[in-house]
Amino acid sequence: MAIKGNERGRSKAVKSEAQENKSAPDSSEQNQKATLKGVGGGDDNHWNSRIGRSLFASLPGVTPVNASEAGRATLSGLLDINATDPIEGMLASQIIAAHEASMHLRQLAWIPEQHFVVQAKYLELAEKAARTVGVLTERLDQHRGRGQQQITVKHVTVNADQAVVTDTITSDRAPLSTAMPLNNLLTAGRQCPMDILTTESYVAVGGGAKEK
């Protein structure tokens, strides 16, 4: 009976330890999930891993010799961009892929003993890829700013006595006007308008007809 009681006690202890291990999250898994979120921006590691693998497969000029270096470099680039949602993860991977394509095409353009037309075509394609990098980077900045832009429009009102410049700030909300009332901007001194000249205002100069 004593042996059975000891076995029951041990089984209960093992079960309690297993339940505690299940309830307590693994710190290594949490760290891995946080790292992969910086790669693809998603909460699911399947998406983040897919972003990383797709980017690595799209890199030009990867050979078995430099595959390890290229993989570490692209992963570091994604982590530095630090995507916070899946859209940022897609844009970040496309930016790196377009950059790598542009640099690879420039390398191909400078291969010696090739025709000038081929060299010019490589450089043209490299320039297109570089412009794509700029467009994608701008889209990423706009997405992170959620499209909130501040535009200042200047209205110029010109009167006879003064010129008033007002600024209107437009945003996603109602427009805010920073213009002051017109009466507060009037100057203290005013210039008198120039007299209107008529035919009677002219005076004969330099001798006219003599009286007889």
C-alpha positions, 0 to 999 in steps of 0.5 A: 500500500505504501508503494502504491501511495508513493507512485500516485504521489509521483504521478501527481507531481509529474502531471502538475509539472507538465501543466506548469510547463504548458501554461508557462510560455517558452521565452525562446519561442517568444523571442523567435516570434518577435524576431520574425515579426520584424521580418514580415510584419505579421503576427503569424510566423508562417507569413513572416517566414514566407516573406523571408524565403521569397526575398531570398529566392528573388535575389539575383546573382546568388551562388552556393558560395555567397548564399549564406552571406546574402541571406544574413544581409537581407535578413538584417536589412528587413530587421532594420526596416522593422515592418510593423504590419504585413503591408510594410513587410511586403514593401520592405521585401520589394525595396530590398529586391529592387535594390539588389536587382539594380546593383546586379544590373549595373555590375553586368553593364561593366562586364568587359568586351561586350557590345555598347548596346548591351551595356546601355540596356543593362544601365537602362534597366538598372535605372528603372529598378532604382526608380522603383526603389524610390517609389516603394520607399515613398509608399512605405513612408506614406503608409507609416504616416497613414497619409496625414499630410499638412499642406499650406496654401497661401492666399494673397489679397492685394488692395490699393493700400496694402497686401495681405497674405493669409495661410490656410492649413488643410489636413484630414480635418476641417481647414484651419485659417490663420488669417487675421481680420483685415481691419487689424492689418491696416497701416496707420499712414495712407498715401493719397492717390495721385491727382487725375490729370485733365486738359485744363491742368496743362500749362503752356511752356516755352512761348506761345502765340503772342498777343496782337 
